[in-house]
Amino acid sequence: MTKALPALVLASLLVSPAVLAQGYQVIVHAGNPVESLDASDISDYLLKKRSKWPDGTSVAPVDLADDSKVREAFSLDVHKRSTDKITLYWQRQIFSGRDVPPPKLATDADVVSYVASHRGAIGYVSANARAAGVKKVEVVHSPEGE
């Protein structure tokens, strides 16, 4: 029983917003002028609810693979939904003929390479990933209800 308690404490830490926010970094193309983005705007870009950056450049979102722990942390923190719920969202979009999901890449290096080579790209990688050639963007969390 005493061994279960540390695991429970660890599990609660893994889902706290502060820990989730530290589990990933959002990156954009180096030429993108943004320095910070609200989490809801990032969600809109990744879910293709917004297709243009403020300067008119087309957004080119990219995701990590479905089984990525970084993707789960990102989804819970930014989309406020699990990866499974995001998959369901995309299945509905495909079925209705509205849109298709962003490409899913296997590694942080793949995402960094994609973002570096696509002017309007936005993606996320693990907090400790090498992100040479791209720009890290600060994620701003607005208070709920605003």
VMD Tcl script that builds the backbone (N, CA, C; Angstrom):
set m [mol new atoms 438]
animate dup $m
set s [atomselect $m all]
$s set {name element resname resid chain x y z} {
  {N N MET 1 A 0.817 -1.182 0.000}
  {CA C MET 1 A 0.000 0.000 0.000}
  {C C MET 1 A 0.865 1.251 0.000}
  {N N THR 2 A 1.979 1.238 0.712}
  {CA C THR 2 A 2.831 2.423 0.771}
  {C C THR 2 A 3.499 2.704 -0.564}
  {N N LYS 3 A 3.697 1.671 -1.391}
  {CA C LYS 3 A 4.281 1.889 -2.707}
  {C C LYS 3 A 3.294 2.549 -3.656}
  {N N ALA 4 A 2.009 2.366 -3.428}
  {CA C ALA 4 A 0.990 2.958 -4.291}
  {C C ALA 4 A 0.910 4.470 -4.099}
  {N N LEU 5 A 1.157 4.949 -2.897}
  {CA C LEU 5 A 1.057 6.368 -2.628}
  {C C LEU 5 A 2.035 7.193 -3.464}
  {N N PRO 6 A 3.338 6.845 -3.511}
  {CA C PRO 6 A 4.232 7.626 -4.372}
  {C C PRO 6 A 3.802 7.608 -5.840}
  {N N ALA 7 A 3.284 6.490 -6.312}
  {CA C ALA 7 A 2.820 6.423 -7.697}
  {C C ALA 7 A 1.630 7.344 -7.906}
  {N N LEU 8 A 0.730 7.409 -6.919}
  {CA C LEU 8 A -0.431 8.289 -7.009}
  {C C LEU 8 A 0.003 9.751 -7.009}
  {N N VAL 9 A 0.941 10.092 -6.152}
  {CA C VAL 9 A 1.461 11.458 -6.101}
  {C C VAL 9 A 2.133 11.807 -7.428}
  {N N LEU 10 A 2.923 10.901 -7.963}
  {CA C LEU 10 A 3.582 11.115 -9.247}
  {C C LEU 10 A 2.553 11.301 -10.355}
  {N N ALA 11 A 1.515 10.492 -10.369}
  {CA C ALA 11 A 0.474 10.611 -11.388}
  {C C ALA 11 A -0.221 11.965 -11.300}
  {N N SER 12 A -0.482 12.438 -10.082}
  {CA C SER 12 A -1.142 13.740 -9.955}
  {C C SER 12 A -0.227 14.858 -10.431}
  {N N LEU 13 A 1.066 14.719 -10.224}
  {CA C LEU 13 A 2.007 15.710 -10.741}
  {C C LEU 13 A 2.035 15.713 -12.259}
  {N N LEU 14 A 1.907 14.547 -12.847}
  {CA C LEU 14 A 1.988 14.448 -14.298}
  {C C LEU 14 A 0.812 15.125 -14.995}
  {N N VAL 15 A -0.289 15.322 -14.349}
  {CA C VAL 15 A -1.435 15.944 -14.996}
  {C C VAL 15 A -1.668 17.384 -14.524}
  {N N SER 16 A -0.836 17.906 -13.640}
  {CA C SER 16 A -1.026 19.288 -13.222}
  {C C SER 16 A -0.652 20.221 -14.367}
  {N N PRO 17 A -1.371 21.334 -14.528}
  {CA C PRO 17 A -1.102 22.262 -15.618}
  {C C PRO 17 A 0.334 22.764 -15.645}
  {N N ALA 18 A 0.912 23.032 -14.492}
  {CA C ALA 18 A 2.284 23.541 -14.466}
  {C C ALA 18 A 3.264 22.529 -15.045}
  {N N VAL 19 A 3.079 21.268 -14.677}
  {CA C VAL 19 A 3.968 20.230 -15.198}
  {C C VAL 19 A 3.708 20.004 -16.682}
  {N N LEU 20 A 2.441 19.991 -17.085}
  {CA C LEU 20 A 2.122 19.800 -18.491}
  {C C LEU 20 A 2.747 20.887 -19.343}
  {N N ALA 21 A 2.678 22.115 -18.879}
  {CA C ALA 21 A 3.213 23.237 -19.652}
  {C C ALA 21 A 4.715 23.112 -19.847}
  {N N GLN 22 A 5.382 22.446 -18.925}
  {CA C GLN 22 A 6.827 22.288 -19.032}
  {C C GLN 22 A 7.214 21.076 -19.877}
  {N N GLY 23 A 6.248 20.258 -20.280}
  {CA C GLY 23 A 6.544 19.035 -21.003}
  {C C GLY 23 A 6.723 19.205 -22.501}
  {N N TYR 24 A 6.518 20.403 -23.012}
  {CA C TYR 24 A 6.626 20.650 -24.445}
  {C C TYR 24 A 7.046 22.092 -24.688}
  {N N GLN 25 A 7.451 22.361 -25.895}
  {CA C GLN 25 A 7.675 23.739 -26.333}
  {C C GLN 25 A 7.024 23.897 -27.698}
  {N N VAL 26 A 6.381 25.037 -27.909}
  {CA C VAL 26 A 5.751 25.339 -29.183}
  {C C VAL 26 A 6.776 26.048 -30.044}
  {N N ILE 27 A 6.863 25.620 -31.300}
  {CA C ILE 27 A 7.830 26.208 -32.220}
  {C C ILE 27 A 7.134 26.661 -33.504}
  {N N VAL 28 A 7.689 27.710 -34.101}
  {CA C VAL 28 A 7.229 28.220 -35.385}
  {C C VAL 28 A 8.446 28.431 -36.278}
  {N N HIS 29 A 8.195 28.669 -37.546}
  {CA C HIS 29 A 9.256 28.965 -38.502}
  {C C HIS 29 A 10.058 30.173 -38.000}
  {N N ALA 30 A 11.353 30.179 -38.218}
  {CA C ALA 30 A 12.224 31.245 -37.723}
  {C C ALA 30 A 11.812 32.624 -38.238}
  {N N GLY 31 A 11.188 32.699 -39.405}
  {CA C GLY 31 A 10.771 33.980 -39.972}
  {C C GLY 31 A 9.442 34.489 -39.460}
  {N N ASN 32 A 8.768 33.721 -38.620}
  {CA C ASN 32 A 7.476 34.137 -38.083}
  {C C ASN 32 A 7.721 35.213 -37.021}
  {N N PRO 33 A 7.029 36.361 -37.115}
  {CA C PRO 33 A 7.284 37.442 -36.154}
  {C C PRO 33 A 6.690 37.234 -34.758}
  {N N VAL 34 A 5.829 36.243 -34.543}
  {CA C VAL 34 A 5.209 36.077 -33.223}
  {C C VAL 34 A 6.244 35.674 -32.183}
  {N N GLU 35 A 6.063 36.197 -30.983}
  {CA C GLU 35 A 6.931 35.859 -29.852}
  {C C GLU 35 A 6.171 35.029 -28.821}
  {N N SER 36 A 4.851 35.252 -28.734}
  {CA C SER 36 A 4.012 34.518 -27.800}
  {C C SER 36 A 2.637 34.355 -28.431}
  {N N LEU 37 A 1.934 33.320 -27.992}
  {CA C LEU 37 A 0.584 33.032 -28.482}
  {C C LEU 37 A -0.256 32.527 -27.324}
  {N N ASP 38 A -1.518 32.912 -27.315}
  {CA C ASP 38 A -2.449 32.364 -26.348}
  {C C ASP 38 A -2.673 30.891 -26.680}
  {N N ALA 39 A -2.816 30.081 -25.658}
  {CA C ALA 39 A -3.030 28.642 -25.864}
  {C C ALA 39 A -4.240 28.388 -26.763}
  {N N SER 40 A -5.286 29.196 -26.634}
  {CA C SER 40 A -6.477 28.988 -27.476}
  {C C SER 40 A -6.170 29.278 -28.946}
  {N N ASP 41 A -5.303 30.236 -29.219}
  {CA C ASP 41 A -4.893 30.508 -30.607}
  {C C ASP 41 A -4.059 29.354 -31.157}
  {N N ILE 42 A -3.176 28.820 -30.334}
  {CA C ILE 42 A -2.365 27.674 -30.753}
  {C C ILE 42 A -3.284 26.498 -31.087}
  {N N SER 43 A -4.271 26.265 -30.232}
  {CA C SER 43 A -5.234 25.195 -30.483}
  {C C SER 43 A -5.948 25.421 -31.814}
  {N N ASP 44 A -6.392 26.650 -32.052}
  {CA C ASP 44 A -7.079 26.962 -33.315}
  {C C ASP 44 A -6.189 26.695 -34.523}
  {N N TYR 45 A -4.912 27.028 -34.437}
  {CA C TYR 45 A -3.986 26.771 -35.549}
  {C C TYR 45 A -3.806 25.270 -35.774}
  {N N LEU 46 A -3.611 24.517 -34.687}
  {CA C LEU 46 A -3.381 23.075 -34.827}
  {C C LEU 46 A -4.630 22.329 -35.265}
  {N N LEU 47 A -5.806 22.837 -34.885}
  {CA C LEU 47 A -7.059 22.193 -35.276}
  {C C LEU 47 A -7.604 22.760 -36.589}
  {N N LYS 48 A -6.823 23.614 -37.212}
  {CA C LYS 48 A -7.162 24.235 -38.501}
  {C C LYS 48 A -8.443 25.058 -38.450}
  {N N LYS 49 A -8.720 25.630 -37.292}
  {CA C LYS 49 A -9.860 26.535 -37.171}
  {C C LYS 49 A -9.470 27.933 -37.650}
  {N N ARG 50 A -8.171 28.188 -37.675}
  {CA C ARG 50 A -7.619 29.420 -38.244}
  {C C ARG 50 A -6.568 29.004 -39.252}
  {N N SER 51 A -6.652 29.556 -40.441}
  {CA C SER 51 A -5.771 29.097 -41.510}
  {C C SER 51 A -4.703 30.103 -41.926}
  {N N LYS 52 A -4.736 31.306 -41.358}
  {CA C LYS 52 A -3.770 32.352 -41.727}
  {C C LYS 52 A -3.154 32.974 -40.482}
  {N N TRP 53 A -1.864 33.283 -40.584}
  {CA C TRP 53 A -1.192 34.062 -39.558}
  {C C TRP 53 A -1.620 35.515 -39.744}
  {N N PRO 54 A -1.424 36.379 -38.744}
  {CA C PRO 54 A -1.810 37.784 -38.882}
  {C C PRO 54 A -1.221 38.476 -40.121}
  {N N ASP 55 A -0.054 38.022 -40.587}
  {CA C ASP 55 A 0.551 38.639 -41.779}
  {C C ASP 55 A 0.027 38.053 -43.093}
  {N N GLY 56 A -0.932 37.115 -43.005}
  {CA C GLY 56 A -1.526 36.530 -44.204}
  {C C GLY 56 A -0.894 35.221 -44.660}
  {N N THR 57 A 0.198 34.827 -44.059}
  {CA C THR 57 A 0.851 33.562 -44.405}
  {C C THR 57 A -0.056 32.398 -44.004}
  {N N SER 58 A -0.160 31.393 -44.869}
  {CA C SER 58 A -0.954 30.199 -44.556}
  {C C SER 58 A -0.306 29.414 -43.419}
  {N N VAL 59 A -1.124 28.962 -42.495}
  {CA C VAL 59 A -0.646 28.164 -41.368}
  {C C VAL 59 A -0.407 26.731 -41.842}
  {N N ALA 60 A 0.706 26.157 -41.419}
  {CA C ALA 60 A 1.055 24.772 -41.763}
  {C C ALA 60 A 1.324 24.016 -40.459}
  {N N PRO 61 A 0.252 23.535 -39.795}
  {CA C PRO 61 A 0.448 22.843 -38.522}
  {C C PRO 61 A 1.016 21.439 -38.702}
  {N N VAL 62 A 1.655 20.963 -37.651}
  {CA C VAL 62 A 2.192 19.607 -37.642}
  {C C VAL 62 A 2.027 19.040 -36.237}
  {N N ASP 63 A 1.712 17.756 -36.158}
  {CA C ASP 63 A 1.517 17.058 -34.883}
  {C C ASP 63 A 2.580 15.989 -34.708}
  {N N LEU 64 A 2.780 15.587 -33.463}
  {CA C LEU 64 A 3.553 14.387 -33.180}
  {C C LEU 64 A 2.616 13.187 -33.305}
  {N N ALA 65 A 3.173 11.998 -33.333}
  {CA C ALA 65 A 2.402 10.757 -33.466}
  {C C ALA 65 A 1.410 10.607 -32.311}
  {N N ASP 66 A 0.328 9.875 -32.572}
  {CA C ASP 66 A -0.740 9.676 -31.585}
  {C C ASP 66 A -0.248 9.118 -30.254}
  {N N ASP 67 A 0.756 8.253 -30.273}
  {CA C ASP 67 A 1.212 7.604 -29.045}
  {C C ASP 67 A 2.284 8.399 -28.288}
  {N N SER 68 A 2.562 9.613 -28.737}
  {CA C SER 68 A 3.578 10.445 -28.099}
  {C C SER 68 A 3.088 10.996 -26.766}
  {N N LYS 69 A 3.893 10.836 -25.725}
  {CA C LYS 69 A 3.554 11.400 -24.412}
  {C C LYS 69 A 3.586 12.925 -24.469}
  {N N VAL 70 A 4.456 13.477 -25.297}
  {CA C VAL 70 A 4.515 14.930 -25.476}
  {C C VAL 70 A 3.215 15.419 -26.110}
  {N N ARG 71 A 2.713 14.658 -27.084}
  {CA C ARG 71 A 1.446 15.042 -27.716}
  {C C ARG 71 A 0.313 15.034 -26.695}
  {N N GLU 72 A 0.291 14.039 -25.832}
  {CA C GLU 72 A -0.763 13.978 -24.816}
  {C C GLU 72 A -0.671 15.182 -23.877}
  {N N ALA 73 A 0.531 15.515 -23.423}
  {CA C ALA 73 A 0.712 16.680 -22.546}
  {C C ALA 73 A 0.272 17.955 -23.260}
  {N N PHE 74 A 0.680 18.107 -24.516}
  {CA C PHE 74 A 0.293 19.271 -25.304}
  {C C PHE 74 A -1.224 19.338 -25.463}
  {N N SER 75 A -1.842 18.230 -25.827}
  {CA C SER 75 A -3.288 18.193 -26.048}
  {C C SER 75 A -4.063 18.573 -24.789}
  {N N LEU 76 A -3.667 18.017 -23.661}
  {CA C LEU 76 A -4.352 18.318 -22.405}
  {C C LEU 76 A -4.172 19.785 -22.011}
  {N N ASP 77 A -2.990 20.325 -22.218}
  {CA C ASP 77 A -2.699 21.693 -21.795}
  {C C ASP 77 A -3.249 22.739 -22.763}
  {N N VAL 78 A -3.113 22.513 -24.051}
  {CA C VAL 78 A -3.493 23.519 -25.049}
  {C C VAL 78 A -4.917 23.320 -25.559}
  {N N HIS 79 A -5.251 22.105 -25.973}
  {CA C HIS 79 A -6.602 21.834 -26.485}
  {C C HIS 79 A -7.617 21.602 -25.367}
  {N N LYS 80 A -7.113 21.312 -24.165}
  {CA C LYS 80 A -7.972 20.966 -23.023}
  {C C LYS 80 A -8.745 19.681 -23.285}
  {N N ARG 81 A -8.152 18.798 -24.100}
  {CA C ARG 81 A -8.749 17.506 -24.443}
  {C C ARG 81 A -7.622 16.484 -24.599}
  {N N SER 82 A -7.958 15.223 -24.401}
  {CA C SER 82 A -6.980 14.146 -24.586}
  {C C SER 82 A -6.688 13.946 -26.069}
  {N N THR 83 A -5.617 13.246 -26.337}
  {CA C THR 83 A -5.279 12.897 -27.718}
  {C C THR 83 A -6.397 12.092 -28.361}
  {N N ASP 84 A -7.026 11.190 -27.602}
  {CA C ASP 84 A -8.143 10.409 -28.141}
  {C C ASP 84 A -9.291 11.319 -28.602}
  {N N LYS 85 A -9.582 12.357 -27.828}
  {CA C LYS 85 A -10.655 13.291 -28.200}
  {C C LYS 85 A -10.267 14.092 -29.445}
  {N N ILE 86 A -8.994 14.415 -29.571}
  {CA C ILE 86 A -8.529 15.139 -30.767}
  {C C ILE 86 A -8.636 14.222 -31.990}
  {N N THR 87 A -8.307 12.960 -31.824}
  {CA C THR 87 A -8.454 11.991 -32.920}
  {C C THR 87 A -9.913 11.905 -33.352}
  {N N LEU 88 A -10.820 11.865 -32.398}
  {CA C LEU 88 A -12.250 11.836 -32.702}
  {C C LEU 88 A -12.669 13.111 -33.441}
  {N N TYR 89 A -12.160 14.259 -33.014}
  {CA C TYR 89 A -12.437 15.528 -33.699}
  {C C TYR 89 A -12.049 15.421 -35.176}
  {N N TRP 90 A -10.840 14.883 -35.446}
  {CA C TRP 90 A -10.381 14.785 -36.836}
  {C C TRP 90 A -11.185 13.758 -37.632}
  {N N GLN 91 A -11.600 12.684 -36.983}
  {CA C GLN 91 A -12.450 11.710 -37.683}
  {C C GLN 91 A -13.751 12.362 -38.135}
  {N N ARG 92 A -14.313 13.209 -37.292}
  {CA C ARG 92 A -15.543 13.930 -37.668}
  {C C ARG 92 A -15.283 14.899 -38.815}
  {N N GLN 93 A -14.142 15.592 -38.759}
  {CA C GLN 93 A -13.799 16.540 -39.821}
  {C C GLN 93 A -13.641 15.824 -41.167}
  {N N ILE 94 A -12.978 14.678 -41.140}
  {CA C ILE 94 A -12.773 13.898 -42.364}
  {C C ILE 94 A -14.108 13.376 -42.886}
  {N N PHE 95 A -14.911 12.781 -42.009}
  {CA C PHE 95 A -16.187 12.195 -42.409}
  {C C PHE 95 A -17.124 13.238 -43.020}
  {N N SER 96 A -17.102 14.449 -42.464}
  {CA C SER 96 A -17.982 15.511 -42.969}
  {C C SER 96 A -17.411 16.209 -44.200}
  {N N GLY 97 A -16.184 15.866 -44.570}
  {CA C GLY 97 A -15.557 16.482 -45.735}
  {C C GLY 97 A -15.017 17.878 -45.484}
  {N N ARG 98 A -14.883 18.264 -44.222}
  {CA C ARG 98 A -14.418 19.619 -43.898}
  {C C ARG 98 A -12.912 19.789 -44.019}
  {N N ASP 99 A -12.153 18.825 -43.493}
  {CA C ASP 99 A -10.702 18.988 -43.489}
  {C C ASP 99 A -10.029 17.674 -43.102}
  {N N VAL 100 A -8.726 17.652 -43.231}
  {CA C VAL 100 A -7.912 16.507 -42.823}
  {C C VAL 100 A -6.929 16.993 -41.755}
  {N N PRO 101 A -6.476 16.083 -40.903}
  {CA C PRO 101 A -5.561 16.501 -39.836}
  {C C PRO 101 A -4.191 16.898 -40.381}
  {N N PRO 102 A -3.446 17.636 -39.561}
  {CA C PRO 102 A -2.066 17.962 -39.943}
  {C C PRO 102 A -1.238 16.686 -40.052}
  {N N PRO 103 A -0.108 16.751 -40.744}
  {CA C PRO 103 A 0.761 15.573 -40.775}
  {C C PRO 103 A 1.213 15.215 -39.357}
  {N N LYS 104 A 1.383 13.916 -39.125}
  {CA C LYS 104 A 1.873 13.417 -37.841}
  {C C LYS 104 A 3.279 12.890 -38.071}
  {N N LEU 105 A 4.223 13.422 -37.328}
  {CA C LEU 105 A 5.615 13.023 -37.468}
  {C C LEU 105 A 6.074 12.283 -36.223}
  {N N ALA 106 A 7.034 11.396 -36.401}
  {CA C ALA 106 A 7.416 10.460 -35.340}
  {C C ALA 106 A 8.315 11.047 -34.260}
  {N N THR 107 A 9.161 12.003 -34.611}
  {CA C THR 107 A 10.162 12.462 -33.644}
  {C C THR 107 A 10.205 13.984 -33.557}
  {N N ASP 108 A 10.801 14.458 -32.464}
  {CA C ASP 108 A 11.027 15.894 -32.315}
  {C C ASP 108 A 11.848 16.433 -33.485}
  {N N ALA 109 A 12.884 15.700 -33.872}
  {CA C ALA 109 A 13.747 16.147 -34.973}
  {C C ALA 109 A 12.948 16.293 -36.269}
  {N N ASP 110 A 12.014 15.376 -36.506}
  {CA C ASP 110 A 11.171 15.466 -37.700}
  {C C ASP 110 A 10.309 16.724 -37.662}
  {N N VAL 111 A 9.743 17.032 -36.497}
  {CA C VAL 111 A 8.898 18.226 -36.357}
  {C C VAL 111 A 9.739 19.484 -36.545}
  {N N VAL 112 A 10.906 19.539 -35.941}
  {CA C VAL 112 A 11.786 20.700 -36.088}
  {C C VAL 112 A 12.144 20.897 -37.564}
  {N N SER 113 A 12.480 19.829 -38.251}
  {CA C SER 113 A 12.817 19.910 -39.675}
  {C C SER 113 A 11.640 20.429 -40.495}
  {N N TYR 114 A 10.439 19.925 -40.224}
  {CA C TYR 114 A 9.229 20.367 -40.925}
  {C C TYR 114 A 8.996 21.854 -40.691}
  {N N VAL 115 A 9.039 22.275 -39.435}
  {CA C VAL 115 A 8.780 23.676 -39.097}
  {C C VAL 115 A 9.840 24.584 -39.725}
  {N N ALA 116 A 11.089 24.145 -39.708}
  {CA C ALA 116 A 12.160 24.955 -40.300}
  {C C ALA 116 A 11.988 25.126 -41.806}
  {N N SER 117 A 11.362 24.163 -42.462}
  {CA C SER 117 A 11.271 24.208 -43.926}
  {C C SER 117 A 9.920 24.691 -44.465}
  {N N HIS 118 A 8.967 25.046 -43.593}
  {CA C HIS 118 A 7.653 25.545 -44.020}
  {C C HIS 118 A 7.397 26.900 -43.371}
  {N N ARG 119 A 7.314 27.940 -44.162}
  {CA C ARG 119 A 7.207 29.324 -43.660}
  {C C ARG 119 A 6.079 29.517 -42.638}
  {N N GLY 120 A 4.932 28.935 -42.825}
  {CA C GLY 120 A 3.803 29.133 -41.925}
  {C C GLY 120 A 3.653 28.069 -40.860}
  {N N ALA 121 A 4.671 27.256 -40.674}
  {CA C ALA 121 A 4.562 26.091 -39.791}
  {C C ALA 121 A 4.473 26.452 -38.315}
  {N N ILE 122 A 3.714 25.609 -37.620}
  {CA C ILE 122 A 3.640 25.635 -36.156}
  {C C ILE 122 A 3.564 24.183 -35.691}
  {N N GLY 123 A 4.296 23.890 -34.642}
  {CA C GLY 123 A 4.299 22.550 -34.080}
  {C C GLY 123 A 4.752 22.610 -32.634}
  {N N TYR 124 A 5.001 21.465 -32.071}
  {CA C TYR 124 A 5.456 21.380 -30.690}
  {C C TYR 124 A 6.383 20.181 -30.583}
  {N N VAL 125 A 7.309 20.275 -29.667}
  {CA C VAL 125 A 8.283 19.216 -29.421}
  {C C VAL 125 A 8.497 19.129 -27.918}
  {N N SER 126 A 9.217 18.121 -27.477}
  {CA C SER 126 A 9.477 17.977 -26.049}
  {C C SER 126 A 10.256 19.184 -25.535}
  {N N ALA 127 A 10.123 19.449 -24.253}
  {CA C ALA 127 A 10.733 20.626 -23.641}
  {C C ALA 127 A 12.248 20.652 -23.798}
  {N N ASN 128 A 12.864 19.485 -23.861}
  {CA C ASN 128 A 14.320 19.433 -23.956}
  {C C ASN 128 A 14.819 19.183 -25.381}
  {N N ALA 129 A 13.936 19.258 -26.371}
  {CA C ALA 129 A 14.336 19.001 -27.762}
  {C C ALA 129 A 15.241 20.108 -28.273}
  {N N ARG 130 A 16.162 19.726 -29.129}
  {CA C ARG 130 A 16.998 20.714 -29.819}
  {C C ARG 130 A 16.141 21.338 -30.913}
  {N N ALA 131 A 16.006 22.642 -30.855}
  {CA C ALA 131 A 15.127 23.341 -31.793}
  {C C ALA 131 A 15.906 24.361 -32.625}
  {N N ALA 132 A 17.046 23.934 -33.150}
  {CA C ALA 132 A 17.878 24.815 -33.969}
  {C C ALA 132 A 17.169 25.130 -35.287}
  {N N GLY 133 A 17.209 26.398 -35.677}
  {CA C GLY 133 A 16.640 26.805 -36.953}
  {C C GLY 133 A 15.165 27.159 -36.906}
  {N N VAL 134 A 14.547 27.094 -35.717}
  {CA C VAL 134 A 13.143 27.472 -35.542}
  {C C VAL 134 A 13.054 28.422 -34.343}
  {N N LYS 135 A 11.882 28.989 -34.128}
  {CA C LYS 135 A 11.689 29.912 -33.019}
  {C C LYS 135 A 10.764 29.295 -31.983}
  {N N LYS 136 A 11.181 29.335 -30.739}
  {CA C LYS 136 A 10.321 28.897 -29.633}
  {C C LYS 136 A 9.370 30.037 -29.305}
  {N N VAL 137 A 8.080 29.704 -29.112}
  {CA C VAL 137 A 7.049 30.687 -28.836}
  {C C VAL 137 A 6.543 30.481 -27.414}
  {N N GLU 138 A 6.395 31.568 -26.678}
  {CA C GLU 138 A 5.848 31.487 -25.328}
  {C C GLU 138 A 4.352 31.183 -25.414}
  {N N VAL 139 A 3.899 30.234 -24.613}
  {CA C VAL 139 A 2.486 29.868 -24.545}
  {C C VAL 139 A 1.856 30.646 -23.393}
  {N N VAL 140 A 0.840 31.446 -23.727}
  {CA C VAL 140 A 0.146 32.258 -22.733}
  {C C VAL 140 A -1.186 31.579 -22.413}
  {N N HIS 141 A -1.459 31.411 -21.139}
  {CA C HIS 141 A -2.719 30.812 -20.706}
  {C C HIS 141 A -3.603 31.901 -20.132}
  {N N SER 142 A -4.630 32.273 -20.890}
  {CA C SER 142 A -5.577 33.287 -20.410}
  {C C SER 142 A -6.448 32.677 -19.333}
  {N N PRO 143 A -6.915 33.502 -18.416}
  {CA C PRO 143 A -7.843 32.998 -17.385}
  {C C PRO 143 A -9.092 32.436 -18.056}
  {N N GLU 144 A -9.654 31.390 -17.463}
  {CA C GLU 144 A -10.870 30.754 -18.001}
  {C C GLU 144 A -11.988 31.783 -18.112}
  {N N GLY 145 A -12.766 31.650 -19.191}
  {CA C GLY 145 A -13.929 32.504 -19.369}
  {C C GLY 145 A -13.643 33.787 -20.114}
  {N N GLU 146 A -12.383 34.022 -20.504}
  {CA C GLU 146 A -12.064 35.243 -21.257}
  {C C GLU 146 A -11.894 34.931 -22.713}
}
mol reanalyze $m
mol bondsrecalc $m
mol representation Tube
mol addrep $m
